[in-house]
Amino acid sequence: GMAASERESITSGAMKMLDPRGLKPDCIEIERIVNVLDETIAQLKMVSLIPCVIDSLDRFADTLGPEITNNLIEHQKLADEMEQLLSSSEEGDTMRPEEQWDRLCLLQQRLKCSARNILRHLLAKPSLCQALKGEAWARGSPAEVFIKAFGEFRNSTLERLQSSPAEEEEKTRFRADMSLQVKKNAEAITALQAELAAAIRTREEEIERKDNVIKDLKTSIQDLTKACEAGIQQMKQEGEIKQREELQASQARCARLQQDIQQLGAQLSALVLEHRASELALRKRNCRIETEIMNWIQKYDTDMGEKQAEYKEVQAAYAQEKAQLSLLMEKHAVLLPEYSQIEKERRIRQEKEEQALKELTTMNLAATRIQAFWRGYLVRSLFKSKKKKKKKKKKGKVKKVKK
């Protein structure tokens, strides 16, 4: 009862410490650490949904845009290549271990860069992040386990950062109580194991008794089998007698069937004559149908000739468009390096502008502080001069009165 109450008090204290609103205002370092961990958890959740987005590119095409879509497709290619490399290593591929390791490290680096790039693009679109939050059900169980474990790490880190010496001592006492409880549980487990061994022995004795019963039943089954074999022998003898009787009856029935066969042969001859006449009529009809089929074949050949001419025209147009496409692809290959160079120069220029803006801000702040200091100095100098003048006037008045 005492241990349970202490455990409840410690648990309630830990829950209070885990509440972000319970942070002290002067613990800015703790708040920053917690914010970093929370931001990491949010990014982990977004990264874990990348496979879901790749599987549903058609559904997210309007929201993603062409750039993120291309990045996602490239990321999927890298993941497939990584999976193929790992499977080939498990199957004992002929590739050297050093070469395989270098290729694996390169793929890992490219996957990390691709994931960071995709995450930057996703976080730059709040509407897309909001839409992806509704897809949390599609997250894989390993990712859920990792995110949950990271959340527990965040809570434990916050608890350790906010714990005071008294709370640490209380936790140590709680751990000691838990160790004592574990020891008691181990003793109880030992006792239960002894009871289990006794129960197993009792069960083995019961099984041995049942084995004896099974042996008796097997003996009775053997006796029953012998009795059945005797009955089967008697049934065979009776069957042979009945078979001879059936054979005699069958011979008589065959004689009757022979007479029926002769009668049916005469009926067959009559039917053959009748069917030959109908066959002649069907032959004439078949000739007429073959003539119609030849006409249809000629018509088909004519139609196919027209279709073949149309196909050649379409093939010529396709070849022309293919040549145009090849020309456009060559132009694209020429313009792509120029575009990359322009993007690089634009990025460098933007970094220089940001650095200049930062320096200008620092200089403005310094100038503002210097001006404020100078104004204060001027005001203090002015006040000092006025005080000196007042003191001189007062001294002059005093001297005149004395005279």
VEXBADO-47876 format. One record per residue (C-alpha): residue number from 0; residue in one letter; x, y, z. Coordinates in nm, 3 decimals. Each point is the difference from the previous one (the first is absolute). Example, Ala and Ser with C-alpha at 12.3 -4.5 7.8 and 13.67 -1.06 7.14 Angstrom:
// VEXBADO-47876
(atom 0,'A',(1.230,-0.450,0.780))
(atom 1,'S',(0.137,0.344,-0.066))
//
This chain:
// VEXBADO-47876
(atom 0,'G',(0.000,0.000,0.000))
(atom 1,'M',(0.282,0.239,0.091))
(atom 2,'A',(0.195,-0.075,-0.318))
(atom 3,'A',(-0.313,0.046,-0.213))
(atom 4,'S',(-0.070,0.343,0.155))
(atom 5,'E',(0.361,0.111,-0.052))
(atom 6,'R',(-0.013,-0.125,-0.358))
(atom 7,'E',(-0.321,0.197,-0.064))
(atom 8,'S',(0.154,0.319,0.148))
(atom 9,'I',(0.313,-0.036,-0.214))
(atom 10,'T',(-0.209,-0.067,-0.314))
(atom 11,'S',(-0.217,0.309,0.064))
(atom 12,'G',(0.312,0.212,0.056))
(atom 13,'A',(0.153,-0.127,-0.325))
(atom 14,'M',(-0.320,0.078,-0.190))
(atom 15,'K',(0.007,0.357,0.137))
(atom 16,'M',(0.359,0.039,-0.111))
(atom 17,'L',(-0.080,-0.134,-0.349))
(atom 18,'D',(-0.260,0.275,-0.053))
(atom 19,'P',(0.161,0.274,-0.218))
(atom 20,'R',(-0.211,0.263,0.177))
(atom 21,'G',(0.171,-0.090,0.327))
(atom 22,'L',(0.338,0.132,-0.119))
(atom 23,'K',(0.146,0.274,0.214))
(atom 24,'P',(0.046,0.331,-0.182))
(atom 25,'D',(0.369,0.017,0.088))
(atom 26,'C',(0.073,-0.351,-0.141))
(atom 27,'I',(0.057,0.124,-0.356))
(atom 28,'E',(0.260,-0.268,-0.077))
(atom 29,'I',(-0.246,-0.277,0.093))
(atom 30,'E',(-0.270,0.160,-0.214))
(atom 31,'R',(0.238,0.022,-0.295))
(atom 32,'I',(0.102,-0.365,0.035))
(atom 33,'V',(-0.367,-0.108,0.019))
(atom 34,'N',(-0.084,0.212,-0.306))
(atom 35,'V',(0.283,-0.163,-0.195))
(atom 36,'L',(-0.123,-0.349,0.097))
(atom 37,'D',(-0.363,0.088,-0.088))
(atom 38,'E',(0.112,0.138,-0.337))
(atom 39,'T',(0.197,-0.321,-0.061))
(atom 40,'I',(-0.309,-0.211,0.079))
(atom 41,'A',(-0.209,0.208,-0.243))
(atom 42,'Q',(0.264,-0.045,-0.272))
(atom 43,'L',(0.016,-0.376,0.072))
(atom 44,'K',(-0.378,-0.020,-0.048))
(atom 45,'M',(0.028,0.183,-0.334))
(atom 46,'V',(0.291,-0.218,-0.120))
(atom 47,'S',(-0.187,-0.318,0.094))
(atom 48,'L',(-0.285,0.107,-0.234))
(atom 49,'I',(0.227,0.035,-0.306))
(atom 50,'P',(-0.069,-0.364,-0.115))
(atom 51,'C',(-0.375,0.068,0.030))
(atom 52,'V',(0.035,0.315,-0.216))
(atom 53,'I',(0.207,-0.192,-0.258))
(atom 54,'D',(-0.268,-0.272,-0.021))
(atom 55,'S',(-0.272,0.268,-0.049))
(atom 56,'L',(0.172,0.244,-0.238))
(atom 57,'D',(-0.312,0.025,-0.219))
(atom 58,'R',(-0.210,0.109,0.299))
(atom 59,'F',(0.252,0.260,0.121))
(atom 60,'A',(0.117,0.118,-0.346))
(atom 61,'D',(-0.184,0.338,0.013))
(atom 62,'T',(0.126,0.079,0.353))
(atom 63,'L',(0.358,-0.123,-0.047))
(atom 64,'G',(0.100,0.168,-0.322))
(atom 65,'P',(0.244,-0.129,-0.264))
(atom 66,'E',(0.322,0.069,0.196))
(atom 67,'I',(-0.097,-0.196,0.313))
(atom 68,'T',(-0.150,-0.276,-0.218))
(atom 69,'N',(0.330,-0.043,-0.187))
(atom 70,'N',(0.189,-0.005,0.331))
(atom 71,'L',(-0.236,-0.267,0.136))
(atom 72,'I',(0.042,-0.216,-0.311))
(atom 73,'E',(0.379,0.031,0.023))
(atom 74,'H',(-0.017,-0.089,0.372))
(atom 75,'Q',(-0.203,-0.314,-0.081))
(atom 76,'K',(0.260,-0.101,-0.261))
(atom 77,'L',(0.278,0.036,0.258))
(atom 78,'A',(-0.199,-0.206,0.253))
(atom 79,'D',(-0.060,-0.275,-0.258))
(atom 80,'E',(0.371,-0.001,-0.089))
(atom 81,'M',(0.091,-0.026,0.370))
(atom 82,'E',(-0.245,-0.290,0.050))
(atom 83,'Q',(0.137,-0.178,-0.309))
(atom 84,'L',(0.357,0.043,0.124))
(atom 85,'L',(-0.087,-0.139,0.345))
(atom 86,'S',(-0.185,-0.298,-0.151))
(atom 87,'S',(0.291,-0.076,-0.233))
(atom 88,'S',(0.241,0.006,0.296))
(atom 89,'E',(-0.222,-0.245,0.189))
(atom 90,'E',(-0.015,-0.234,-0.300))
(atom 91,'G',(0.381,-0.006,-0.028))
(atom 92,'D',(0.062,0.221,-0.303))
(atom 93,'T',(0.337,-0.016,-0.180))
(atom 94,'M',(0.073,0.369,0.075))
(atom 95,'R',(0.306,0.058,0.222))
(atom 96,'P',(-0.078,0.094,0.364))
(atom 97,'E',(0.200,0.325,-0.018))
(atom 98,'E',(-0.177,0.114,-0.317))
(atom 99,'Q',(-0.336,-0.101,0.143))
(atom 100,'W',(0.069,0.193,0.322))
(atom 101,'D',(0.107,0.315,-0.189))
(atom 102,'R',(-0.312,-0.017,-0.215))
(atom 103,'L',(-0.217,-0.051,0.310))
(atom 104,'C',(0.155,0.304,0.175))
(atom 105,'L',(-0.053,0.215,-0.312))
(atom 106,'L',(-0.363,-0.109,-0.026))
(atom 107,'Q',(-0.056,0.075,0.370))
(atom 108,'Q',(0.144,0.351,-0.042))
(atom 109,'R',(-0.215,0.066,-0.307))
(atom 110,'L',(-0.312,-0.128,0.181))
(atom 111,'K',(0.068,0.230,0.296))
(atom 112,'C',(0.046,0.303,-0.228))
(atom 113,'S',(-0.316,-0.090,-0.194))
(atom 114,'A',(-0.205,-0.038,0.322))
(atom 115,'R',(0.125,0.336,0.132))
(atom 116,'N',(-0.082,0.171,-0.330))
(atom 117,'I',(-0.351,-0.148,-0.011))
(atom 118,'L',(-0.060,0.096,0.364))
(atom 119,'R',(0.100,0.362,-0.072))
(atom 120,'H',(-0.245,0.016,-0.291))
(atom 121,'L',(-0.280,-0.158,0.206))
(atom 122,'L',(0.050,0.233,0.297))
(atom 123,'A',(-0.005,0.298,-0.240))
(atom 124,'K',(-0.366,-0.085,-0.082))
(atom 125,'P',(-0.220,0.019,0.314))
(atom 126,'S',(-0.310,-0.113,-0.193))
(atom 127,'L',(0.181,-0.317,-0.113))
(atom 128,'C',(0.119,-0.070,0.358))
(atom 129,'Q',(-0.358,0.038,0.124))
(atom 130,'A',(-0.124,-0.242,-0.268))
(atom 131,'L',(0.268,-0.253,0.089))
(atom 132,'K',(-0.098,0.005,0.369))
(atom 133,'G',(-0.323,-0.172,-0.101))
(atom 134,'E',(0.206,-0.282,-0.156))
(atom 135,'A',(0.155,-0.106,0.332))
(atom 136,'W',(-0.192,-0.331,-0.019))
(atom 137,'A',(0.218,-0.100,-0.299))
(atom 138,'R',(0.322,0.023,0.204))
(atom 139,'G',(0.183,-0.333,0.035))
(atom 140,'S',(0.018,-0.177,0.336))
(atom 141,'P',(0.386,0.025,0.022))
(atom 142,'A',(-0.026,0.377,-0.045))
(atom 143,'E',(-0.273,0.019,0.266))
(atom 144,'V',(0.219,-0.197,0.241))
(atom 145,'F',(0.299,0.225,-0.066))
(atom 146,'I',(-0.203,0.322,0.039))
(atom 147,'K',(-0.155,-0.133,0.322))
(atom 148,'A',(0.346,-0.092,0.134))
(atom 149,'F',(0.132,0.346,-0.091))
(atom 150,'G',(-0.298,0.158,0.180))
(atom 151,'E',(0.083,-0.206,0.310))
(atom 152,'F',(0.363,0.117,-0.033))
(atom 153,'R',(-0.125,0.362,-0.015))
(atom 154,'N',(-0.211,-0.048,0.313))
(atom 155,'S',(0.282,-0.170,0.189))
(atom 156,'T',(0.244,0.276,-0.103))
(atom 157,'L',(-0.243,0.268,0.120))
(atom 158,'E',(-0.051,-0.187,0.324))
(atom 159,'R',(0.376,-0.025,0.060))
(atom 160,'L',(0.051,0.370,-0.081))
(atom 161,'Q',(-0.273,0.110,0.242))
(atom 162,'S',(0.075,-0.244,0.282))
(atom 163,'S',(0.126,0.153,0.324))
(atom 164,'P',(0.236,-0.177,0.246))
(atom 165,'A',(-0.298,-0.084,0.224))
(atom 166,'E',(-0.187,-0.154,-0.291))
(atom 167,'E',(0.312,-0.197,-0.098))
(atom 168,'E',(0.025,-0.133,0.354))
(atom 169,'E',(-0.369,-0.092,-0.007))
(atom 170,'K',(0.053,-0.180,-0.331))
(atom 171,'T',(0.297,-0.189,0.148))
(atom 172,'R',(-0.217,-0.108,0.290))
(atom 173,'F',(-0.272,-0.106,-0.243))
(atom 174,'R',(0.254,-0.205,-0.199))
(atom 175,'A',(0.114,-0.169,0.323))
(atom 176,'D',(-0.364,-0.086,0.080))
(atom 177,'M',(-0.041,-0.134,-0.351))
(atom 178,'S',(0.314,-0.215,0.040))
(atom 179,'L',(-0.140,-0.142,0.324))
(atom 180,'Q',(-0.329,-0.069,-0.177))
(atom 181,'V',(0.187,-0.171,-0.284))
(atom 182,'K',(0.184,-0.218,0.253))
(atom 183,'K',(-0.330,-0.097,0.160))
(atom 184,'N',(-0.144,-0.078,-0.342))
(atom 185,'A',(0.305,-0.218,-0.076))
(atom 186,'E',(-0.060,-0.196,0.320))
(atom 187,'A',(-0.367,-0.038,-0.093))
(atom 188,'I',(0.103,-0.118,-0.348))
(atom 189,'T',(0.231,-0.261,0.156))
(atom 190,'A',(-0.285,-0.129,0.215))
(atom 191,'L',(-0.231,-0.010,-0.299))
(atom 192,'Q',(0.262,-0.188,-0.200))
(atom 193,'A',(0.018,-0.263,0.274))
(atom 194,'E',(-0.378,-0.032,-0.011))
(atom 195,'L',(0.019,-0.023,-0.378))
(atom 196,'A',(0.257,-0.282,0.023))
(atom 197,'A',(-0.228,-0.189,0.240))
(atom 198,'A',(-0.293,0.054,-0.236))
(atom 199,'I',(0.212,-0.125,-0.292))
(atom 200,'R',(0.089,-0.315,0.193))
(atom 201,'T',(-0.367,-0.057,0.080))
(atom 202,'R',(-0.085,0.051,-0.366))
(atom 203,'E',(0.271,-0.246,-0.107))
(atom 204,'E',(-0.146,-0.260,0.234))
(atom 205,'E',(-0.343,0.068,-0.149))
(atom 206,'I',(0.147,-0.036,-0.351))
(atom 207,'E',(0.161,-0.332,0.099))
(atom 208,'R',(-0.334,-0.125,0.127))
(atom 209,'K',(-0.163,0.107,-0.326))
(atom 210,'D',(0.276,-0.182,-0.193))
(atom 211,'N',(-0.092,-0.320,0.179))
(atom 212,'V',(-0.363,0.055,-0.093))
(atom 213,'I',(0.109,0.058,-0.362))
(atom 214,'K',(0.195,-0.328,0.002))
(atom 215,'D',(-0.310,-0.187,0.121))
(atom 216,'L',(-0.205,0.168,-0.274))
(atom 217,'K',(0.260,-0.101,-0.263))
(atom 218,'T',(-0.025,-0.363,0.118))
(atom 219,'S',(-0.377,0.011,-0.030))
(atom 220,'I',(0.033,0.158,-0.346))
(atom 221,'Q',(0.227,-0.289,-0.110))
(atom 222,'D',(-0.259,-0.254,0.120))
(atom 223,'L',(-0.267,0.194,-0.185))
(atom 224,'T',(0.217,0.001,-0.314))
(atom 225,'K',(0.032,-0.377,0.009))
(atom 226,'A',(-0.376,-0.037,0.037))
(atom 227,'C',(-0.050,0.238,-0.294))
(atom 228,'E',(0.240,-0.202,-0.218))
(atom 229,'A',(-0.201,-0.317,0.071))
(atom 230,'G',(-0.321,0.183,-0.091))
(atom 231,'I',(0.159,0.132,-0.321))
(atom 232,'Q',(0.104,-0.355,-0.101))
(atom 233,'Q',(-0.355,-0.122,0.048))
(atom 234,'M',(-0.135,0.294,-0.203))
(atom 235,'K',(0.245,-0.083,-0.284))
(atom 236,'Q',(-0.132,-0.354,-0.019))
(atom 237,'E',(-0.359,0.119,-0.011))
(atom 238,'G',(0.100,0.257,-0.264))
(atom 239,'E',(0.152,-0.266,-0.227))
(atom 240,'I',(-0.325,-0.201,0.013))
(atom 241,'K',(-0.202,0.310,-0.081))
(atom 242,'Q',(0.246,0.089,-0.283))
(atom 243,'R',(-0.062,-0.338,-0.172))
(atom 244,'E',(-0.374,0.055,0.019))
(atom 245,'E',(0.035,0.351,-0.142))
(atom 246,'L',(0.219,-0.134,-0.285))
(atom 247,'Q',(-0.270,-0.241,-0.112))
(atom 248,'A',(-0.261,0.275,0.007))
(atom 249,'S',(0.237,0.228,-0.194))
(atom 250,'Q',(0.048,-0.254,-0.279))
(atom 251,'A',(-0.375,-0.026,-0.046))
(atom 252,'R',(-0.024,0.381,-0.009))
(atom 253,'C',(0.278,0.017,-0.265))
(atom 254,'A',(-0.198,-0.232,-0.227))
(atom 255,'R',(-0.300,0.230,0.021))
(atom 256,'L',(0.218,0.303,-0.070))
(atom 257,'Q',(0.142,-0.170,-0.311))
(atom 258,'Q',(-0.349,-0.027,-0.145))
(atom 259,'D',(-0.059,0.367,0.078))
(atom 260,'I',(0.327,0.087,-0.182))
(atom 261,'Q',(-0.119,-0.170,-0.319))
(atom 262,'Q',(-0.326,0.196,0.009))
(atom 263,'L',(0.182,0.328,0.059))
(atom 264,'G',(0.236,-0.076,-0.295))
(atom 265,'A',(-0.296,-0.014,-0.235))
(atom 266,'Q',(-0.128,0.332,0.140))
(atom 267,'L',(0.348,0.148,-0.050))
(atom 268,'S',(0.006,-0.089,-0.370))
(atom 269,'A',(-0.332,0.174,-0.050))
(atom 270,'L',(0.125,0.310,0.181))
(atom 271,'V',(0.320,0.010,-0.210))
(atom 272,'L',(-0.202,0.019,-0.321))
(atom 273,'E',(-0.210,0.278,0.149))
(atom 274,'H',(0.301,0.198,0.122))
(atom 275,'R',(0.182,-0.021,-0.337))
(atom 276,'A',(-0.279,0.199,-0.159))
(atom 277,'S',(0.023,0.267,0.273))
(atom 278,'E',(0.380,0.002,-0.041))
(atom 279,'L',(-0.033,0.087,-0.369))
(atom 280,'A',(-0.218,0.298,0.088))
(atom 281,'L',(0.249,0.114,0.261))
(atom 282,'R',(0.288,-0.026,-0.251))
(atom 283,'K',(-0.183,0.235,-0.238))
(atom 284,'R',(-0.054,0.245,0.285))
(atom 285,'N',(0.368,-0.026,0.096))
(atom 286,'C',(0.109,0.091,-0.357))
(atom 287,'R',(-0.222,0.307,0.010))
(atom 288,'I',(0.146,0.108,0.335))
(atom 289,'E',(0.358,-0.049,-0.128))
(atom 290,'T',(-0.078,0.232,-0.292))
(atom 291,'E',(-0.123,0.266,0.243))
(atom 292,'I',(0.316,-0.046,0.209))
(atom 293,'M',(0.222,0.060,-0.305))
(atom 294,'N',(-0.189,0.322,-0.070))
(atom 295,'W',(0.055,0.113,0.362))
(atom 296,'I',(0.371,-0.086,-0.021))
(atom 297,'Q',(0.038,0.214,-0.313))
(atom 298,'K',(-0.174,0.288,0.174))
(atom 299,'Y',(0.227,-0.048,0.302))
(atom 300,'D',(0.310,0.013,-0.221))
(atom 301,'T',(-0.121,0.327,-0.155))
(atom 302,'D',(-0.066,0.156,0.343))
(atom 303,'M',(0.336,-0.115,0.132))
(atom 304,'G',(0.177,0.159,-0.299))
(atom 305,'E',(-0.162,0.333,0.085))
(atom 306,'K',(0.095,-0.041,0.367))
(atom 307,'Q',(0.359,-0.086,-0.099))
(atom 308,'A',(0.029,0.323,-0.202))
(atom 309,'E',(-0.141,0.198,0.293))
(atom 310,'Y',(0.249,-0.175,0.235))
(atom 311,'K',(0.292,0.100,-0.224))
(atom 312,'E',(-0.114,0.365,0.013))
(atom 313,'V',(-0.022,-0.014,0.381))
(atom 314,'Q',(0.343,-0.171,0.014))
(atom 315,'A',(0.154,0.280,-0.207))
(atom 316,'A',(-0.154,0.266,0.227))
(atom 317,'Y',(0.129,-0.193,0.305))
(atom 318,'A',(0.353,-0.009,-0.144))
(atom 319,'Q',(-0.011,0.375,-0.061))
(atom 320,'E',(-0.119,0.072,0.356))
(atom 321,'K',(0.268,-0.235,0.136))
(atom 322,'A',(0.268,0.198,-0.187))
(atom 323,'Q',(-0.139,0.324,0.146))
(atom 324,'L',(0.006,-0.158,0.347))
(atom 325,'S',(0.366,-0.102,-0.044))
(atom 326,'L',(0.086,0.358,-0.102))
(atom 327,'L',(-0.180,0.141,0.307))
(atom 328,'M',(0.181,-0.248,0.228))
(atom 329,'E',(0.337,0.115,-0.141))
(atom 330,'K',(-0.097,0.364,0.067))
(atom 331,'H',(-0.106,-0.097,0.354))
(atom 332,'A',(0.336,-0.172,0.061))
(atom 333,'V',(0.180,0.317,-0.116))
(atom 334,'L',(-0.214,0.235,0.215))
(atom 335,'L',(0.011,-0.211,0.318))
(atom 336,'P',(0.367,0.082,0.097))
(atom 337,'E',(-0.068,0.369,-0.067))
(atom 338,'Y',(-0.304,-0.014,0.227))
(atom 339,'S',(0.201,-0.173,0.274))
(atom 340,'Q',(0.273,0.266,-0.024))
(atom 341,'I',(-0.260,0.282,0.018))
(atom 342,'E',(-0.159,-0.163,0.307))
(atom 343,'K',(0.341,-0.031,0.168))
(atom 344,'E',(0.086,0.368,-0.070))
(atom 345,'R',(-0.345,0.106,0.124))
(atom 346,'R',(0.050,-0.197,0.324))
(atom 347,'I',(0.347,0.153,0.054))
(atom 348,'R',(-0.135,0.349,-0.065))
(atom 349,'Q',(-0.287,-0.060,0.246))
(atom 350,'E',(0.247,-0.118,0.269))
(atom 351,'K',(0.212,0.313,-0.056))
(atom 352,'E',(-0.310,0.223,0.027))
(atom 353,'E',(-0.103,-0.174,0.323))
(atom 354,'Q',(0.354,0.046,0.143))
(atom 355,'A',(0.000,0.368,-0.102))
(atom 356,'L',(-0.344,0.049,0.154))
(atom 357,'K',(0.119,-0.165,0.321))
(atom 358,'E',(0.308,0.226,0.014))
(atom 359,'L',(-0.217,0.309,-0.072))
(atom 360,'T',(-0.236,-0.097,0.283))
(atom 361,'T',(0.295,-0.042,0.238))
(atom 362,'M',(0.143,0.338,-0.104))
(atom 363,'N',(-0.338,0.174,0.037))
(atom 364,'L',(-0.037,-0.148,0.349))
(atom 365,'A',(0.350,0.113,0.094))
(atom 366,'A',(-0.060,0.350,-0.145))
(atom 367,'T',(-0.330,0.025,0.191))
(atom 368,'R',(0.172,-0.090,0.328))
(atom 369,'I',(0.287,0.244,-0.065))
(atom 370,'Q',(-0.246,0.281,-0.081))
(atom 371,'A',(-0.200,-0.074,0.315))
(atom 372,'F',(0.319,0.002,0.208))
(atom 373,'W',(0.107,0.329,-0.167))
(atom 374,'R',(-0.340,0.167,0.062))
(atom 375,'G',(0.016,-0.105,0.363))
(atom 376,'Y',(0.346,0.139,0.028))
(atom 377,'L',(-0.112,0.335,-0.152))
(atom 378,'V',(-0.301,0.022,0.233))
(atom 379,'R',(0.214,-0.074,0.305))
(atom 380,'S',(0.256,0.259,-0.112))
(atom 381,'L',(-0.278,0.258,-0.046))
(atom 382,'F',(-0.141,-0.071,0.347))
(atom 383,'K',(0.346,0.030,0.158))
(atom 384,'S',(0.059,0.340,-0.167))
(atom 385,'K',(-0.340,0.129,0.120))
(atom 386,'K',(0.069,-0.114,0.356))
(atom 387,'K',(0.334,0.181,0.000))
(atom 388,'K',(-0.164,0.324,-0.121))
(atom 389,'K',(-0.267,-0.022,0.272))
(atom 390,'K',(0.266,-0.048,0.268))
(atom 391,'K',(0.192,0.307,-0.125))
(atom 392,'K',(-0.317,0.217,0.009))
(atom 393,'K',(-0.078,-0.108,0.355))
(atom 394,'K',(0.352,0.085,0.116))
(atom 395,'G',(-0.024,0.348,-0.161))
(atom 396,'K',(-0.326,0.078,0.182))
(atom 397,'V',(0.143,-0.108,0.331))
(atom 398,'K',(0.299,0.229,-0.037))
(atom 399,'K',(-0.219,0.302,-0.083))
(atom 400,'V',(-0.210,-0.051,0.311))
(atom 401,'K',(0.305,-0.010,0.219))
(atom 402,'K',(0.114,0.333,-0.136))
//
